Amino acid sequence: MAKLSHEDPEEIYKQLTQEQRAAIAQEFMQGFQQSGNPNAQQFNGINPTSVTPQQLAAMHQHARDEHPGLLGHVMKHPLATALFGAFAAYEIDKHVLKK
């Protein structure tokens, strides 16, 4: 995987296969549903099996801004840690532990 900016999740998600994006999307969506936050309803209509890198980046940003615990959960998912490595660690450190 190319060295990518930690500030641009869309570039990270572009590197994944559709199956990998679907797995990450499902994690975000489950967390949003459990949160009960009405702002997360914007993601209800997304089909995880056809999620785009842009949609995943929007989910990531929403979690970063409003659900840091969920972002930490998703970034600790075995698939995320295997695929993202340093990106996942950076996101957890900056947006979860420092909140």
Backbone as XML, in Angstrom:
<?xml version="1.0"?>
<chain id="A" units="angstrom">
  <residue number="1" name="MET">
    <atom name="N" x="0.851" y="-1.170" z="0.000"/>
    <atom name="CA" x="0.000" y="0.000" z="0.000"/>
    <atom name="C" x="0.898" y="1.233" z="0.000"/>
  </residue>
  <residue number="2" name="ALA">
    <atom name="N" x="0.537" y="2.206" z="-0.797"/>
    <atom name="CA" x="1.320" y="3.424" z="-0.907"/>
    <atom name="C" x="1.268" y="4.205" z="0.398"/>
  </residue>
  <residue number="3" name="LYS">
    <atom name="N" x="2.281" y="5.043" z="0.591"/>
    <atom name="CA" x="2.263" y="5.912" z="1.765"/>
    <atom name="C" x="1.225" y="6.994" z="1.526"/>
  </residue>
  <residue number="4" name="LEU">
    <atom name="N" x="0.241" y="7.051" z="2.399"/>
    <atom name="CA" x="-0.881" y="7.960" z="2.219"/>
    <atom name="C" x="-1.009" y="8.893" z="3.408"/>
  </residue>
  <residue number="5" name="SER">
    <atom name="N" x="-1.621" y="10.031" z="3.147"/>
    <atom name="CA" x="-1.872" y="11.005" z="4.209"/>
    <atom name="C" x="-2.831" y="10.418" z="5.237"/>
  </residue>
  <residue number="6" name="HIS">
    <atom name="N" x="-2.514" y="10.635" z="6.489"/>
    <atom name="CA" x="-3.408" y="10.192" z="7.556"/>
    <atom name="C" x="-4.668" y="11.033" z="7.605"/>
  </residue>
  <residue number="7" name="GLU">
    <atom name="N" x="-4.678" y="12.173" z="6.947"/>
    <atom name="CA" x="-5.825" y="13.063" z="7.004"/>
    <atom name="C" x="-6.869" y="12.750" z="5.934"/>
  </residue>
  <residue number="8" name="ASP">
    <atom name="N" x="-6.607" y="11.828" z="5.036"/>
    <atom name="CA" x="-7.528" y="11.575" z="3.925"/>
    <atom name="C" x="-7.993" y="10.123" z="3.906"/>
  </residue>
  <residue number="9" name="PRO">
    <atom name="N" x="-9.028" y="9.807" z="4.695"/>
    <atom name="CA" x="-9.508" y="8.421" z="4.734"/>
    <atom name="C" x="-9.956" y="7.906" z="3.371"/>
  </residue>
  <residue number="10" name="GLU">
    <atom name="N" x="-10.480" y="8.781" z="2.509"/>
    <atom name="CA" x="-10.944" y="8.321" z="1.200"/>
    <atom name="C" x="-9.816" y="7.650" z="0.422"/>
  </residue>
  <residue number="11" name="GLU">
    <atom name="N" x="-8.620" y="8.208" z="0.494"/>
    <atom name="CA" x="-7.481" y="7.606" z="-0.210"/>
    <atom name="C" x="-7.156" y="6.221" z="0.349"/>
  </residue>
  <residue number="12" name="ILE">
    <atom name="N" x="-7.313" y="6.068" z="1.657"/>
    <atom name="CA" x="-7.089" y="4.762" z="2.276"/>
    <atom name="C" x="-8.140" y="3.769" z="1.781"/>
  </residue>
  <residue number="13" name="TYR">
    <atom name="N" x="-9.405" y="4.195" z="1.790"/>
    <atom name="CA" x="-10.489" y="3.288" z="1.403"/>
    <atom name="C" x="-10.458" y="2.943" z="-0.077"/>
  </residue>
  <residue number="14" name="LYS">
    <atom name="N" x="-9.859" y="3.793" z="-0.898"/>
    <atom name="CA" x="-9.717" y="3.479" z="-2.326"/>
    <atom name="C" x="-8.801" y="2.276" z="-2.544"/>
  </residue>
  <residue number="15" name="GLN">
    <atom name="N" x="-7.926" y="2.022" z="-1.588"/>
    <atom name="CA" x="-6.960" y="0.928" z="-1.710"/>
    <atom name="C" x="-7.576" y="-0.443" z="-1.409"/>
  </residue>
  <residue number="16" name="LEU">
    <atom name="N" x="-8.772" y="-0.455" z="-0.832"/>
    <atom name="CA" x="-9.395" y="-1.709" z="-0.423"/>
    <atom name="C" x="-10.192" y="-2.344" z="-1.555"/>
  </residue>
  <residue number="17" name="THR">
    <atom name="N" x="-10.386" y="-3.649" z="-1.453"/>
    <atom name="CA" x="-11.288" y="-4.338" z="-2.372"/>
    <atom name="C" x="-12.720" y="-4.016" z="-1.962"/>
  </residue>
  <residue number="18" name="GLN">
    <atom name="N" x="-13.659" y="-4.295" z="-2.837"/>
    <atom name="CA" x="-15.065" y="-4.036" z="-2.511"/>
    <atom name="C" x="-15.504" y="-4.853" z="-1.299"/>
  </residue>
  <residue number="19" name="GLU">
    <atom name="N" x="-15.024" y="-6.074" z="-1.182"/>
    <atom name="CA" x="-15.372" y="-6.923" z="-0.039"/>
    <atom name="C" x="-14.837" y="-6.329" z="1.261"/>
  </residue>
  <residue number="20" name="GLN">
    <atom name="N" x="-13.626" y="-5.790" z="1.217"/>
    <atom name="CA" x="-13.039" y="-5.178" z="2.401"/>
    <atom name="C" x="-13.808" y="-3.908" z="2.784"/>
  </residue>
  <residue number="21" name="ARG">
    <atom name="N" x="-14.165" y="-3.111" z="1.781"/>
    <atom name="CA" x="-14.960" y="-1.909" z="2.063"/>
    <atom name="C" x="-16.301" y="-2.290" z="2.676"/>
  </residue>
  <residue number="22" name="ALA">
    <atom name="N" x="-16.921" y="-3.350" z="2.171"/>
    <atom name="CA" x="-18.218" y="-3.795" z="2.699"/>
    <atom name="C" x="-18.096" y="-4.179" z="4.172"/>
  </residue>
  <residue number="23" name="ALA">
    <atom name="N" x="-17.042" y="-4.866" z="4.536"/>
    <atom name="CA" x="-16.856" y="-5.292" z="5.928"/>
    <atom name="C" x="-16.686" y="-4.086" z="6.848"/>
  </residue>
  <residue number="24" name="ILE">
    <atom name="N" x="-15.917" y="-3.106" z="6.421"/>
    <atom name="CA" x="-15.708" y="-1.908" z="7.228"/>
    <atom name="C" x="-17.006" y="-1.111" z="7.314"/>
  </residue>
  <residue number="25" name="ALA">
    <atom name="N" x="-17.720" y="-0.988" z="6.190"/>
    <atom name="CA" x="-19.002" y="-0.263" z="6.180"/>
    <atom name="C" x="-19.985" y="-0.895" z="7.154"/>
  </residue>
  <residue number="26" name="GLN">
    <atom name="N" x="-20.045" y="-2.211" z="7.185"/>
    <atom name="CA" x="-20.969" y="-2.887" z="8.094"/>
    <atom name="C" x="-20.639" y="-2.566" z="9.546"/>
  </residue>
  <residue number="27" name="GLU">
    <atom name="N" x="-19.362" y="-2.479" z="9.860"/>
    <atom name="CA" x="-18.968" y="-2.135" z="11.232"/>
    <atom name="C" x="-19.439" y="-0.726" z="11.582"/>
  </residue>
  <residue number="28" name="PHE">
    <atom name="N" x="-19.195" y="0.226" z="10.673"/>
    <atom name="CA" x="-19.661" y="1.594" z="10.919"/>
    <atom name="C" x="-21.181" y="1.621" z="11.072"/>
  </residue>
  <residue number="29" name="MET">
    <atom name="N" x="-21.889" y="0.984" z="10.152"/>
    <atom name="CA" x="-23.349" y="1.047" z="10.144"/>
    <atom name="C" x="-23.961" y="0.424" z="11.393"/>
  </residue>
  <residue number="30" name="GLN">
    <atom name="N" x="-23.413" y="-0.694" z="11.850"/>
    <atom name="CA" x="-23.908" y="-1.311" z="13.083"/>
    <atom name="C" x="-23.730" y="-0.365" z="14.263"/>
  </residue>
  <residue number="31" name="GLY">
    <atom name="N" x="-22.588" y="0.276" z="14.322"/>
    <atom name="CA" x="-22.333" y="1.219" z="15.407"/>
    <atom name="C" x="-23.245" y="2.427" z="15.347"/>
  </residue>
  <residue number="32" name="PHE">
    <atom name="N" x="-23.491" y="2.927" z="14.134"/>
    <atom name="CA" x="-24.392" y="4.072" z="13.990"/>
    <atom name="C" x="-25.802" y="3.701" z="14.443"/>
  </residue>
  <residue number="33" name="GLN">
    <atom name="N" x="-26.257" y="2.511" z="14.062"/>
    <atom name="CA" x="-27.603" y="2.074" z="14.447"/>
    <atom name="C" x="-27.714" y="1.959" z="15.964"/>
  </residue>
  <residue number="34" name="GLN">
    <atom name="N" x="-26.686" y="1.433" z="16.589"/>
    <atom name="CA" x="-26.703" y="1.253" z="18.043"/>
    <atom name="C" x="-26.616" y="2.578" z="18.784"/>
  </residue>
  <residue number="35" name="SER">
    <atom name="N" x="-26.038" y="3.583" z="18.153"/>
    <atom name="CA" x="-25.848" y="4.872" z="18.822"/>
    <atom name="C" x="-27.155" y="5.625" z="19.019"/>
  </residue>
  <residue number="36" name="GLY">
    <atom name="N" x="-28.108" y="5.402" z="18.111"/>
    <atom name="CA" x="-29.363" y="6.123" z="18.183"/>
    <atom name="C" x="-29.247" y="7.591" z="17.798"/>
  </residue>
  <residue number="37" name="ASN">
    <atom name="N" x="-28.092" y="8.023" z="17.331"/>
    <atom name="CA" x="-27.874" y="9.414" z="16.941"/>
    <atom name="C" x="-28.596" y="9.687" z="15.624"/>
  </residue>
  <residue number="38" name="PRO">
    <atom name="N" x="-29.543" y="10.634" z="15.610"/>
    <atom name="CA" x="-30.293" y="10.906" z="14.379"/>
    <atom name="C" x="-29.406" y="11.392" z="13.229"/>
  </residue>
  <residue number="39" name="ASN">
    <atom name="N" x="-28.266" y="11.986" z="13.525"/>
    <atom name="CA" x="-27.357" y="12.437" z="12.467"/>
    <atom name="C" x="-26.761" y="11.275" z="11.685"/>
  </residue>
  <residue number="40" name="ALA">
    <atom name="N" x="-26.761" y="10.095" z="12.280"/>
    <atom name="CA" x="-26.207" y="8.917" z="11.610"/>
    <atom name="C" x="-27.193" y="8.298" z="10.621"/>
  </residue>
  <residue number="41" name="GLN">
    <atom name="N" x="-28.441" y="8.755" z="10.645"/>
    <atom name="CA" x="-29.453" y="8.178" z="9.749"/>
    <atom name="C" x="-29.118" y="8.406" z="8.274"/>
  </residue>
  <residue number="42" name="GLN">
    <atom name="N" x="-28.288" y="9.390" z="7.983"/>
    <atom name="CA" x="-27.898" y="9.656" z="6.600"/>
    <atom name="C" x="-27.219" y="8.442" z="5.951"/>
  </residue>
  <residue number="43" name="PHE">
    <atom name="N" x="-26.739" y="7.505" z="6.756"/>
    <atom name="CA" x="-26.040" y="6.341" z="6.217"/>
    <atom name="C" x="-26.938" y="5.112" z="6.094"/>
  </residue>
  <residue number="44" name="ASN">
    <atom name="N" x="-28.189" y="5.209" z="6.542"/>
    <atom name="CA" x="-29.091" y="4.057" z="6.530"/>
    <atom name="C" x="-29.317" y="3.479" z="5.139"/>
  </residue>
  <residue number="45" name="GLY">
    <atom name="N" x="-29.341" y="4.306" z="4.106"/>
    <atom name="CA" x="-29.646" y="3.828" z="2.764"/>
    <atom name="C" x="-28.467" y="3.261" z="2.006"/>
  </residue>
  <residue number="46" name="ILE">
    <atom name="N" x="-27.302" y="3.257" z="2.608"/>
    <atom name="CA" x="-26.112" y="2.756" z="1.921"/>
    <atom name="C" x="-26.094" y="1.232" z="1.964"/>
  </residue>
  <residue number="47" name="ASN">
    <atom name="N" x="-25.853" y="0.639" z="0.819"/>
    <atom name="CA" x="-25.716" y="-0.814" z="0.721"/>
    <atom name="C" x="-24.238" y="-1.154" z="0.927"/>
  </residue>
  <residue number="48" name="PRO">
    <atom name="N" x="-23.901" y="-1.841" z="2.017"/>
    <atom name="CA" x="-22.489" y="-2.140" z="2.281"/>
    <atom name="C" x="-21.786" y="-2.876" z="1.132"/>
  </residue>
  <residue number="49" name="THR">
    <atom name="N" x="-22.521" y="-3.711" z="0.406"/>
    <atom name="CA" x="-21.864" y="-4.482" z="-0.655"/>
    <atom name="C" x="-21.463" y="-3.621" z="-1.849"/>
  </residue>
  <residue number="50" name="SER">
    <atom name="N" x="-22.017" y="-2.408" z="-1.938"/>
    <atom name="CA" x="-21.635" y="-1.526" z="-3.049"/>
    <atom name="C" x="-21.153" y="-0.166" z="-2.552"/>
  </residue>
  <residue number="51" name="VAL">
    <atom name="N" x="-20.741" y="-0.088" z="-1.287"/>
    <atom name="CA" x="-20.281" y="1.169" z="-0.707"/>
    <atom name="C" x="-19.064" y="1.686" z="-1.482"/>
  </residue>
  <residue number="52" name="THR">
    <atom name="N" x="-19.033" y="3.002" z="-1.678"/>
    <atom name="CA" x="-17.907" y="3.622" z="-2.384"/>
    <atom name="C" x="-16.872" y="4.122" z="-1.375"/>
  </residue>
  <residue number="53" name="PRO">
    <atom name="N" x="-15.653" y="4.351" z="-1.835"/>
    <atom name="CA" x="-14.652" y="4.940" z="-0.929"/>
    <atom name="C" x="-15.120" y="6.292" z="-0.379"/>
  </residue>
  <residue number="54" name="GLN">
    <atom name="N" x="-15.845" y="7.058" z="-1.186"/>
    <atom name="CA" x="-16.346" y="8.358" z="-0.731"/>
    <atom name="C" x="-17.367" y="8.187" z="0.395"/>
  </residue>
  <residue number="55" name="GLN">
    <atom name="N" x="-18.264" y="7.204" z="0.247"/>
    <atom name="CA" x="-19.256" y="6.957" z="1.291"/>
    <atom name="C" x="-18.580" y="6.477" z="2.578"/>
  </residue>
  <residue number="56" name="LEU">
    <atom name="N" x="-17.594" y="5.610" z="2.429"/>
    <atom name="CA" x="-16.869" y="5.130" z="3.613"/>
    <atom name="C" x="-16.141" y="6.280" z="4.295"/>
  </residue>
  <residue number="57" name="ALA">
    <atom name="N" x="-15.550" y="7.165" z="3.501"/>
    <atom name="CA" x="-14.851" y="8.319" z="4.071"/>
    <atom name="C" x="-15.837" y="9.207" z="4.828"/>
  </residue>
  <residue number="58" name="ALA">
    <atom name="N" x="-17.057" y="9.358" z="4.303"/>
    <atom name="CA" x="-18.083" y="10.150" z="4.994"/>
    <atom name="C" x="-18.461" y="9.481" z="6.318"/>
  </residue>
  <residue number="59" name="MET">
    <atom name="N" x="-18.599" y="8.160" z="6.312"/>
    <atom name="CA" x="-18.886" y="7.434" z="7.553"/>
    <atom name="C" x="-17.748" y="7.631" z="8.546"/>
  </residue>
  <residue number="60" name="HIS">
    <atom name="N" x="-16.532" y="7.517" z="8.055"/>
    <atom name="CA" x="-15.341" y="7.665" z="8.881"/>
    <atom name="C" x="-15.337" y="9.064" z="9.521"/>
  </residue>
  <residue number="61" name="GLN">
    <atom name="N" x="-15.584" y="10.090" z="8.706"/>
    <atom name="CA" x="-15.574" y="11.462" z="9.205"/>
    <atom name="C" x="-16.680" y="11.673" z="10.244"/>
  </residue>
  <residue number="62" name="HIS">
    <atom name="N" x="-17.855" y="11.122" z="9.976"/>
    <atom name="CA" x="-18.961" y="11.242" z="10.933"/>
    <atom name="C" x="-18.578" y="10.568" z="12.255"/>
  </residue>
  <residue number="63" name="ALA">
    <atom name="N" x="-18.015" y="9.380" z="12.168"/>
    <atom name="CA" x="-17.593" y="8.684" z="13.390"/>
    <atom name="C" x="-16.500" y="9.469" z="14.098"/>
  </residue>
  <residue number="64" name="ARG">
    <atom name="N" x="-15.567" y="10.013" z="13.324"/>
    <atom name="CA" x="-14.471" y="10.807" z="13.887"/>
    <atom name="C" x="-15.030" y="11.997" z="14.673"/>
  </residue>
  <residue number="65" name="ASP">
    <atom name="N" x="-16.037" y="12.656" z="14.102"/>
    <atom name="CA" x="-16.590" y="13.870" z="14.708"/>
    <atom name="C" x="-17.565" y="13.593" z="15.851"/>
  </residue>
  <residue number="66" name="GLU">
    <atom name="N" x="-18.405" y="12.560" z="15.711"/>
    <atom name="CA" x="-19.511" y="12.379" z="16.652"/>
    <atom name="C" x="-19.477" y="11.083" z="17.449"/>
  </residue>
  <residue number="67" name="HIS">
    <atom name="N" x="-18.698" y="10.118" z="17.025"/>
    <atom name="CA" x="-18.669" y="8.804" z="17.689"/>
    <atom name="C" x="-17.231" y="8.294" z="17.815"/>
  </residue>
  <residue number="68" name="PRO">
    <atom name="N" x="-16.360" y="8.993" z="18.554"/>
    <atom name="CA" x="-14.968" y="8.537" z="18.613"/>
    <atom name="C" x="-14.814" y="7.112" z="19.131"/>
  </residue>
  <residue number="69" name="GLY">
    <atom name="N" x="-15.713" y="6.683" z="20.019"/>
    <atom name="CA" x="-15.644" y="5.302" z="20.497"/>
    <atom name="C" x="-15.900" y="4.309" z="19.380"/>
  </residue>
  <residue number="70" name="LEU">
    <atom name="N" x="-16.847" y="4.634" z="18.507"/>
    <atom name="CA" x="-17.124" y="3.779" z="17.355"/>
    <atom name="C" x="-15.940" y="3.780" z="16.402"/>
  </residue>
  <residue number="71" name="LEU">
    <atom name="N" x="-15.363" y="4.953" z="16.161"/>
    <atom name="CA" x="-14.189" y="5.012" z="15.285"/>
    <atom name="C" x="-13.084" y="4.115" z="15.837"/>
  </residue>
  <residue number="72" name="GLY">
    <atom name="N" x="-12.884" y="4.172" z="17.147"/>
    <atom name="CA" x="-11.887" y="3.303" z="17.770"/>
    <atom name="C" x="-12.217" y="1.842" z="17.582"/>
  </residue>
  <residue number="73" name="HIS">
    <atom name="N" x="-13.490" y="1.492" z="17.721"/>
    <atom name="CA" x="-13.929" y="0.106" z="17.530"/>
    <atom name="C" x="-13.637" y="-0.357" z="16.102"/>
  </residue>
  <residue number="74" name="VAL">
    <atom name="N" x="-14.002" y="0.466" z="15.123"/>
    <atom name="CA" x="-13.799" y="0.085" z="13.724"/>
    <atom name="C" x="-12.307" y="-0.001" z="13.406"/>
  </residue>
  <residue number="75" name="MET">
    <atom name="N" x="-11.520" y="0.931" z="13.911"/>
    <atom name="CA" x="-10.080" y="0.926" z="13.615"/>
    <atom name="C" x="-9.368" y="-0.233" z="14.303"/>
  </residue>
  <residue number="76" name="LYS">
    <atom name="N" x="-10.000" y="-0.806" z="15.351"/>
    <atom name="CA" x="-9.408" y="-1.972" z="16.026"/>
    <atom name="C" x="-9.913" y="-3.294" z="15.443"/>
  </residue>
  <residue number="77" name="HIS">
    <atom name="N" x="-10.850" y="-3.218" z="14.518"/>
    <atom name="CA" x="-11.353" y="-4.430" z="13.862"/>
    <atom name="C" x="-10.162" y="-5.142" z="13.216"/>
  </residue>
  <residue number="78" name="PRO">
    <atom name="N" x="-10.097" y="-6.471" z="13.287"/>
    <atom name="CA" x="-8.948" y="-7.195" z="12.728"/>
    <atom name="C" x="-8.653" y="-6.848" z="11.261"/>
  </residue>
  <residue number="79" name="LEU">
    <atom name="N" x="-9.680" y="-6.651" z="10.474"/>
    <atom name="CA" x="-9.464" y="-6.287" z="9.075"/>
    <atom name="C" x="-8.814" y="-4.909" z="8.986"/>
  </residue>
  <residue number="80" name="ALA">
    <atom name="N" x="-9.297" y="-3.961" z="9.762"/>
    <atom name="CA" x="-8.738" y="-2.601" z="9.718"/>
    <atom name="C" x="-7.289" y="-2.593" z="10.170"/>
  </residue>
  <residue number="81" name="THR">
    <atom name="N" x="-6.992" y="-3.282" z="11.265"/>
    <atom name="CA" x="-5.609" y="-3.260" z="11.749"/>
    <atom name="C" x="-4.677" y="-3.954" z="10.769"/>
  </residue>
  <residue number="82" name="ALA">
    <atom name="N" x="-5.143" y="-5.014" z="10.130"/>
    <atom name="CA" x="-4.312" y="-5.709" z="9.150"/>
    <atom name="C" x="-4.084" y="-4.864" z="7.904"/>
  </residue>
  <residue number="83" name="LEU">
    <atom name="N" x="-5.113" y="-4.171" z="7.461"/>
    <atom name="CA" x="-5.015" y="-3.405" z="6.221"/>
    <atom name="C" x="-4.433" y="-2.012" z="6.422"/>
  </residue>
  <residue number="84" name="PHE">
    <atom name="N" x="-4.792" y="-1.380" z="7.529"/>
    <atom name="CA" x="-4.447" y="0.021" z="7.696"/>
    <atom name="C" x="-3.206" y="0.271" z="8.542"/>
  </residue>
  <residue number="85" name="GLY">
    <atom name="N" x="-2.916" y="-0.647" z="9.448"/>
    <atom name="CA" x="-1.738" y="-0.505" z="10.291"/>
    <atom name="C" x="-1.577" y="0.865" z="10.916"/>
  </residue>
  <residue number="86" name="ALA">
    <atom name="N" x="-0.643" y="1.650" z="10.388"/>
    <atom name="CA" x="-0.308" y="2.953" z="10.947"/>
    <atom name="C" x="-1.492" y="3.919" z="10.894"/>
  </residue>
  <residue number="87" name="PHE">
    <atom name="N" x="-2.296" y="3.845" z="9.846"/>
    <atom name="CA" x="-3.457" y="4.728" z="9.731"/>
    <atom name="C" x="-4.413" y="4.474" z="10.885"/>
  </residue>
  <residue number="88" name="ALA">
    <atom name="N" x="-4.709" y="3.209" z="11.159"/>
    <atom name="CA" x="-5.618" y="2.875" z="12.251"/>
    <atom name="C" x="-5.047" y="3.353" z="13.588"/>
  </residue>
  <residue number="89" name="ALA">
    <atom name="N" x="-3.776" y="3.145" z="13.812"/>
    <atom name="CA" x="-3.145" y="3.579" z="15.060"/>
    <atom name="C" x="-3.207" y="5.098" z="15.197"/>
  </residue>
  <residue number="90" name="TYR">
    <atom name="N" x="-2.960" y="5.817" z="14.107"/>
    <atom name="CA" x="-3.023" y="7.276" z="14.118"/>
    <atom name="C" x="-4.430" y="7.752" z="14.449"/>
  </residue>
  <residue number="91" name="GLU">
    <atom name="N" x="-5.440" y="7.169" z="13.802"/>
    <atom name="CA" x="-6.821" y="7.584" z="14.035"/>
    <atom name="C" x="-7.223" y="7.345" z="15.487"/>
  </residue>
  <residue number="92" name="ILE">
    <atom name="N" x="-6.838" y="6.215" z="16.041"/>
    <atom name="CA" x="-7.161" y="5.916" z="17.434"/>
    <atom name="C" x="-6.480" y="6.923" z="18.357"/>
  </residue>
  <residue number="93" name="ASP">
    <atom name="N" x="-5.202" y="7.179" z="18.116"/>
    <atom name="CA" x="-4.452" y="8.106" z="18.964"/>
    <atom name="C" x="-5.017" y="9.520" z="18.871"/>
  </residue>
  <residue number="94" name="LYS">
    <atom name="N" x="-5.253" y="10.014" z="17.673"/>
    <atom name="CA" x="-5.653" y="11.420" z="17.498"/>
    <atom name="C" x="-7.120" y="11.662" z="17.826"/>
  </residue>
  <residue number="95" name="HIS">
    <atom name="N" x="-8.000" y="10.749" z="17.428"/>
    <atom name="CA" x="-9.423" y="11.030" z="17.515"/>
    <atom name="C" x="-10.165" y="10.262" z="18.613"/>
  </residue>
  <residue number="96" name="VAL">
    <atom name="N" x="-9.543" y="9.267" z="19.184"/>
    <atom name="CA" x="-10.211" y="8.489" z="20.231"/>
    <atom name="C" x="-9.560" y="8.766" z="21.592"/>
  </residue>
  <residue number="97" name="LEU">
    <atom name="N" x="-8.284" y="8.553" z="21.690"/>
    <atom name="CA" x="-7.610" y="8.702" z="22.976"/>
    <atom name="C" x="-7.475" y="10.155" z="23.412"/>
  </residue>
  <residue number="98" name="LYS">
    <atom name="N" x="-7.398" y="11.084" z="22.469"/>
    <atom name="CA" x="-7.161" y="12.488" z="22.812"/>
    <atom name="C" x="-8.449" y="13.279" z="22.970"/>
  </residue>
  <residue number="99" name="LYS">
    <atom name="N" x="-9.606" y="12.643" z="22.875"/>
    <atom name="CA" x="-10.904" y="13.365" z="23.019"/>
    <atom name="C" x="-11.256" y="13.516" z="24.471"/>
  </residue>
</chain>
